[in-house]
Amino acid sequence: MIIATTDTITGKKITRTIGWAKGSTIRARHIGKDIVASFRGVVGGEVVEYTKMMAESREEAISRLIEDAESQGANAVVGLRFSTSLVMQNASEILAYGTAVVIE
């Protein structure tokens, strides 16, 4: 599966556009991580615990995007984008979406 943020893939021809493909995950903050993060907020610096959680969330969303695209018969996704939204207090959704296509 090829995934691109662009609308085309250099050297490949899109033979069929299938449509929207998406994958998402909802993650909640962990009280232990919140305590560590609050200390970092006082002294400054990167909140490594949240950076790791968000990276894992993006990877999970991409994995689900790939599953969705493949189930529709695609072998590539173009125009990859991410979106995030607050679902409830202390929980956010990460959405990966793009256009499922068949390339040759």
C-alpha positions as CSV (number, residue, x, y, z in Angstrom):
1,M,0.0,0.0,0.0
2,I,1.4,3.4,-1.1
3,I,0.2,6.4,0.9
4,A,0.9,9.9,-0.2
5,T,0.1,13.3,1.0
6,T,0.1,14.5,-2.6
7,D,-2.8,14.0,-5.1
8,T,-0.6,12.0,-7.4
9,I,2.2,9.5,-7.1
10,T,5.3,10.2,-9.2
11,G,5.8,7.4,-11.7
12,K,2.4,5.8,-11.1
13,K,-0.9,6.2,-13.0
14,I,-4.1,6.3,-11.1
15,T,-6.5,4.0,-13.0
16,R,-9.5,4.2,-10.7
17,T,-10.6,6.5,-8.0
18,I,-12.6,4.5,-5.4
19,G,-13.4,7.3,-2.9
20,W,-12.9,8.3,0.7
21,A,-11.0,6.1,3.1
22,K,-10.5,6.7,6.7
23,G,-9.2,5.4,10.0
24,S,-9.4,6.8,13.5
25,T,-8.7,6.1,17.1
26,I,-9.8,7.8,20.3
27,R,-7.2,8.1,23.0
28,A,-7.6,9.3,26.6
29,R,-4.9,10.8,28.8
30,H,-3.6,8.7,31.6
31,I,-3.5,10.2,35.1
32,G,0.1,9.0,35.7
33,K,1.2,10.7,32.5
34,D,-0.7,13.8,33.5
35,I,1.2,14.1,36.7
36,V,4.6,13.8,34.9
37,A,3.4,16.3,32.2
38,S,2.3,18.8,34.8
39,F,5.9,18.8,36.2
40,R,7.2,19.4,32.7
41,G,4.8,22.3,32.4
42,V,6.4,23.9,35.3
43,V,10.0,23.5,34.2
44,G,9.4,23.6,30.4
45,G,10.4,21.2,27.7
46,E,8.8,18.6,25.5
47,V,6.1,16.5,27.1
48,V,7.5,13.2,25.9
49,E,4.7,11.1,27.3
50,Y,2.1,13.0,25.1
51,T,4.4,13.1,22.1
52,K,4.7,9.3,22.2
53,M,0.9,8.8,22.7
54,M,0.1,11.1,19.7
55,A,2.6,9.2,17.5
56,E,1.1,5.9,18.5
57,S,-2.4,7.3,17.8
58,R,-1.4,8.5,14.3
59,E,0.1,5.0,13.5
60,E,-3.1,3.3,14.7
61,A,-5.2,5.7,12.6
62,I,-3.0,5.0,9.5
63,S,-3.3,1.3,10.1
64,R,-7.1,1.5,10.1
65,L,-7.0,3.8,7.0
66,I,-5.0,1.1,5.2
67,E,-7.5,-1.6,6.3
68,D,-10.4,0.5,5.0
69,A,-8.8,1.3,1.7
70,E,-7.8,-2.3,1.1
71,S,-11.3,-3.5,1.9
72,Q,-12.6,-1.2,-0.9
73,G,-10.1,-2.7,-3.3
74,A,-7.5,0.1,-3.3
75,N,-3.8,-0.4,-3.5
76,A,-2.9,3.3,-2.7
77,V,-4.2,6.3,-0.8
78,V,-3.5,9.8,-2.1
79,G,-4.2,13.2,-0.3
80,L,-3.5,11.8,3.2
81,R,-4.6,14.2,5.9
82,F,-4.9,14.1,9.6
83,S,-7.5,15.7,11.8
84,T,-7.9,15.8,15.6
85,S,-10.9,16.7,17.7
86,L,-11.8,16.7,21.3
87,V,-14.4,14.0,22.0
88,M,-14.8,14.5,25.7
89,Q,-12.7,15.9,28.5
90,N,-9.3,14.3,28.4
91,A,-10.0,12.2,25.2
92,S,-9.2,13.1,21.6
93,E,-9.9,11.5,18.2
94,I,-7.2,11.2,15.6
95,L,-8.6,10.8,12.1
96,A,-6.5,9.8,9.1
97,Y,-8.2,10.2,5.8
98,G,-7.6,10.4,2.1
99,T,-8.7,9.1,-1.3
100,A,-8.5,5.4,-2.0
101,V,-7.3,4.7,-5.5
102,V,-6.0,1.9,-7.7
103,I,-2.6,2.6,-9.3
104,E,-0.5,0.7,-11.8
